[in-house]
Amino acid sequence: MSTLAVQDHAVSHDHDHEHHHHETFLTKYVFSQDHKMIGKQFLITGITMAVIAMLLSILFRIQLAYPDKSFPLLTTLLGRFAPNGRLDPEFYLSLVTIHGTIMVFFVLTAGLSGTFSNLLIPLQVGARDMASPFVNMLSYWFFFIASIIMLSSFFIQKGPAGAGWTIYPPLSALPKAMKGSELGMTLWLISMVLFVASSLMGGINYVSTVLNMRTKGMDLWKMPLTVWAFFLTAILGILSFPVLVAGVVLLIFDRSFGTSFYLSDIVLNGKLLPYSGGSPILFQHLFWFLGHPEVYIVIMPAMGISSEVISVNSRKPIFGYHAMVYSLIGISTLSFIVWGHHMFVTGMNPFLGGVFMITTLIIAVPSAVKTFNWLATIWRGNIRFTPAMLFAIGLVSFFISGGVTGIFLGNAALDIPLHDTYFVVAHFHLVMGSAAIFGMLAGVYHWFPKLFAGRLMDEKLGYLHFWATFVCAYLVFFPMHFMGLDGVPRRYYATTEFPAFSQWLSVNTFITWAAIVAALAQVAFLYNFFHSIFFGKKATQNPWNANTLEWTAPIEHIHGNWPGEIPTVYRWPYDYSKPGAEEDFIPQTVPLSQTMSSNQEHDFEDNPAGLDQFNAWVKVNRPNEEVK
Amino acid sequence: MFLLMGTGSLFAETPAAGAPAADSGSEWLGVGYYVLLFLLVCVIVAVIGKILKIYELTLKMQGKKGINWNNFIGYVCVVFLVAGLYGAYWSFTVQGQQILPEPASEHGVKIDQMFWTTTAITTFVFIITQILLFGFLFKYRGSEKRKAYYYPHNNTIEKIWTIVPAIVLTVLVVFGFFIWRQITNTTEVKGDINIDVTAHQFAWELRYPGNDGKLGTTDYQTYYSQSNNLAVSSKDKSSYDDLRADTLVLPVGKSIRLNIHAQDVIHSVFMPHFRLQMNAVPGLPTFFKFTPTITTADMRNRLDDPSFNYLLYCNKICGGGHYNMQKVVMVVTPAEYRVWLSHQKPYVNDLIRKEWKLADAGNKVGAAENKIALNN
């Protein structure tokens, strides 16, 4: 049935194609409804936001490394936010807040899912475009407006929101509590509501495209892991983001209309405020009900991309394809019942804390399975070190290093001394920050020819970019574990008020310089990226000898992706180095009947007629095996 | 590109700023110096890139194969693995010395045991998996002569590496769960010393019970005023002998119950030496029960640092002064504690008495109590 629908679509589309072919600049590059262009829009906006958020992090790293020094240039650049050459403590908190918000939502959610779900879902499942191209376009523009509003808060009198990216009330609810809770917080909340709207429009599109618009033969178990990951990610987003909106709307009510959802018994500046009966913990529940699935929304697409890139470049099928899918499903399901591990020491009922601790450590099992499967995939591979492959490997390495510390933090008893210390900062920057950004970069390097009409990025610069970033990321985050174990709290403007922490000052300076080198290494990427768009080496249609469907589409972007009929799919996407095959890859579009010499019994699991034919062929051609 | 240049110039100021009263000329010299340095690096990278390109071209012209980058990266992986493992070892041995101050509470010892068990297991996993990862990368680096081994799945292996982590995690969960329940499943018992810790931007207020050993109840909606800023109830008899203190003094070896309140925004009572943390939430009193085991004097001896003090500090973002919201914690012998307590000022001071319309403000506490009893 779905096949019919696809064919219909194809026909009507061709019709469409012939008759009005007039694309203006505005409809092609700005208000485009083509999924490939929207993907590019998401990517370039995401990269821009990433660079901004990275610069913010360098600003506050300088403060941490040189807490007693004055940098007149900061005053020149930031004006009242850095009087006398030193960051204002409240502006420091704003920097931390906006860095986190941009990185988590605007880069690793929209920039990552937005780019690659848009680019790859239609191309890899064999669809002409998204289910609703117009909604898809709206999704980008809502994201764009949300980005503008978020950044605009740097240009208002009191500065951006400053209550941390988790914006816990009452701090975020009481404009008088800090400068960052005034207009900046209002803008943050408006921006996030628009962002969630964008994310929902995108997510609904991704899910409906995957479910309804797969090409002939593309059953769910023939989808590449990228598509599985994007699909499950979109479901997570659809189920969890609305809860954030609920929390945010109630917060807007508390801030602006005098309600008391989150507020009770507040005394500010010596005055008792008329709030009563609310609970700040309620907000934390609502926030983390999104917030925890959110970290999987961030990491799962990166995992999907890495699985694909590792398999292609190891010239080996991904080990345990089914286990990979089931572990993604397991992670997705469990991610909804672990949010309480962010709240062990908030005064939540300790018994509930115990329950959340059990669910949290269970989620480590599918994560471990994924790691072992990646290791098994590269085992006895024939590894081709493209920059994309290196970044995918980087994800695995970070995911291990950051993942093992999750076992500490998920343990409620250990969380008591570790909560909100630099140990947490180190943990999540490795496991979801660095890992996800590496997954995203792997995707950019790997699918660059698909993004920018057959151009390739420079490999050598890619190597430089990878090694510099990879090493520096470890240099930045590894020492932070030890600071956290000594009890250094996060979100401190300076640790100089505590003599015991003076032993970490040299470490802080070291971390800052490692961060600066890492930031500079991104110049190699940015140059490579923008230069290669226009002058990159021309690629062949299938430069990586990959099996998936997107490499059967022509190099030049056409609206509708494939001229003529959409290709039919006959096999799973991971037939690499199959014994008996002539080449070390067999694209999904090659029917089993053309590869008799490499077919295996396993290929005919749901196909008894095919199995009979296969056995007959084996009897004739491989008499020796028949004896076995 | 321009933005990143900006970064370059931002940190470029470090040395200039170090110089006292640097005139603007030397400041810009500092920025320019670092920008130029970065440009130089860029040029060097570009030159090396060009040299490599030319070298590969000449090789090709001579009919030889170009540089085998696959091999090269394979070796870099090994170098990274060795250097990385050494770096981790260095961090563990050097920075590892600076972590986890000696636990000064009963449950802290248990948490540390749990911590070291988890560390042993995770470090083992971390090292093995990283060795396998980068080892495989090197060993199976690509070559045209080889073909990868087609190995799509193996259910037995997959079952093993699902079940083994599951078992290990179950063990950790069970131990962690019991420790967590021991620490948190603490109802108040007789003999507990109740201390009220109230947080507001950016300080802590302390209230100790008087002779009756009981803290008066609080109610912000009814009793809050400028002088009665902890909103202690005038109807509760036990309020009248409560005491205010500046330092959190704790008797060693006694069970302490911190009753934690916040007035404005969320704060967090964090005392890392005692492995203690609990958020202070407005409108939702929380508590943490623990037993300190090492006196401040004893700890000073052990650390050979006469200026050492236990500290309580805020660990939940609460505004501009968050980074300096601390309180000294003194653990003393029970005898010292009794002496210290007898010197603390009463919470119900003259101002509050006036507010509560206690006619004979300044008279004995006993008299006031009688009065209240009559009012009831």
Interface residues (C-beta under 8 A of the other chain):
Chain A: V51 I52 L55 I58 L59 I62 Y66 K69 S70 F71 P72 L73 L74 L77 G85 D88 P89 E90 L93 A163 G164 Y168 P170 L171 L174 A177 M178 K179 L263 S264 D265 I266 V267 L268 G270 L272 S276 G277 G278 S279 P280 I281 S314 R315 K316 P317 I318 F319 G320 Y321 H322 A323 V345 T346 G347 P350 F351 G353 G354 M357 I358 L361 I362 A364 V365 A368 V369 T371 F372 N373 L375 A376 I378 W379 R380 G381 N382 I383 R384 F385 L390 I393 V396 S397 I400 S401 V404 T405 I407 F408 N411 A412 A413 L414 I416 P417 H419 D420 T421 E459 K460 L461 Y463 L464 W467 F470 V471 Y474 F478 P479 F482 L485 D486 G487 P489 R491 Y492 Y493 A494 T495 E497 F498 P499 A500 Q503 W504 V507 T512 I516 A519 L520 Q522 V523 A524 L526 Y527 Y574 Y576 S577 K578 P579 D584 H602
Chain B: M1 L3 L4 G6 T7 G8 S9 L10 F11 E13 T14 A17 G18 S24 E27 V31 F38 V41 C42 V45 G49 L52 W69 N70 I73 G74 V76 F80 G84 G87 A88 S91 Q95 G96 Q98 I99 L100 P101 G108 K110 I111 M114 F115 T118 T119 I121 T122 T123 V125 F126 T129 Q130 L132 L133 F134 F136 L137 Y140 R141 G142 S143 R146 K147 A148 Y149 Y150 Y151 P152 H153 N154 I157 E158 W161 T162 P165 A166 L169 L172 V173 G176 F177 I179 W180 R181 I183 T184 N185 H200 Q201 Y220 Q221 Y224 Q226 N229 Q263 D264 V265 I266 S268 F270 P272 H273 R275 L276 Q277 M278 N279 V281 P282 G283 L284 T286 S307 L311 Y313 C314 N315 K316 I317 C318 G319 G320 G321 H322 Y323 N324 Q326
